[in-house]
C-alpha cells in the first residue's frame, strides 16, 4: 500500500467533513489574516488527522453550526498540512501552546476562548459542544 495515498485520503476526508459542516477552509496566511482581523466573532477549528479529531472534534464542530447563538464566521485550518496558515492562525491564540485538534473563538481579532486538545482527547463530543456553547453564549 502506498502510504502517501493513504495519508492523502485521510486528509482529504477530514477536509471534506469540515467543508460539509459549513466551515470555510483557510489555506494561506493571507486568508487567515484577512478573516481573523475582521470585526465580529470567528470560530477557528484547528483540524488534524488524529483519532480525537475524527471522533470528537469534527462531530462537535459540525454540531455547533446548529446552535442558536453563533459566531459570524466558522473557519478551519489544518495542522500538519497547511503549516503557514496554521502558524498564522496560532499567532492569534496568545497565551496558548500549539494544540490540535483545537478550537479558538476570536472576537475582533482577539482570542476569547480556546478549547485545547486536552479538553477534547478522552472526552465525549457533547462535552466539547458544551464548552463551545458556553463560549458562544458569552461572546457571540
Order of alpha helices (4+ residues) and beta strands (2+ residues): alpha-beta-alpha-beta-alpha-beta-alpha-beta-beta-alpha
